[in-house]
Structures are given as C-alpha cells and as structure tokens.
Amino acid sequence: MNSTFMDISSLLPEGIRTKSYMNNKEFIAGLAERTGLSQKDAAQYAAQLVADMALHLEEEDVLSIAGFGTFEVKKKLERVVVNPGTKQRMLVPPKLVVNYKPAATLKDKANSK
C-alpha cells in the first residue's frame, strides 16, 4: 500500500499549527548548529546525557532538570485484566515504569503556541 503525506498547514486558518516531528539526525544537526560543535561531538554529548539519565533511573533516583521537567521511576502494582474476546482473566505482574512530569515553564511555552 502506497501512502502519501500532504502538508495541509497552508490550508489551515491562521494561528493553527500542525505537529512537526524531529528524528535523532535532525536533533543532532540542530544541536551542533546551536552550540558550534561538530555533529560527531554533539552526538557524543547527547548519547552521554541519555546514558547518564538511564544510569540514574536504573538506580531509581529522581532526576530533575530545571526548566524541562522531572523523571521518576514508579512501581505499577499487579493487576487483573480481561481479554475482551475470550473473557479470560489474566494477572499482569508488577513492573517499574519511568514517569515524566514537565516543568511549569515548559508547559507554559507549549500552551502559548
């Protein structure tokens, strides 16, 4: 199946924006441009940041980044779910999940656009 993407942003009324997505390559290129680093160095810094964040989250530390938000590991309790097709009840075991809460300033910036 062949799908095509049509940019409809020019058809929308003034003030309404569509979501745009950035992949890792575009993020690294933008980071390198804004910081004056080479793309290789920017990629290394970004990878190290993510690795350090993962390390702290593995230790179940709360990680707060001023102006960005807070990452926290939370435990989801075990629960019973029902398969709607077979009506079979299943027990889902407890697990750890990463929770993100954006900072108020980031929320304000996102809501003002």
Residue pairs with C-beta under 8 A, 6 or more apart in sequence:
7 18
8 18
9 17
9 18
12 18
17 113
22 30
27 46
28 39
28 42
28 43
28 46
29 39
29 42
31 37
31 42
31 45
31 46
32 38
32 39
32 41
32 42
35 42
37 45
53 63
53 71
56 63
57 63
57 71
57 73
57 98
60 73
60 96
61 73
62 70
62 71
62 72
63 70
63 71
63 72
64 70
64 71
65 71
65 103
66 103
67 103
67 105
67 106
68 102
68 103
68 106
69 100
69 101
69 102
69 103
69 106
70 100
70 101
70 103
71 98
71 99
71 100
72 98
72 99
72 100
72 101
73 96
73 97
73 98
73 99
74 96
74 97
74 98
74 99
75 94
75 95
75 96
75 97
76 94
76 95
76 96
76 97
77 94
78 91
78 92
78 93
78 94
79 91
79 92
80 89
80 90
80 91
80 92
81 89
81 90
81 92
82 88
82 89
82 90
83 89
83 90
102 110
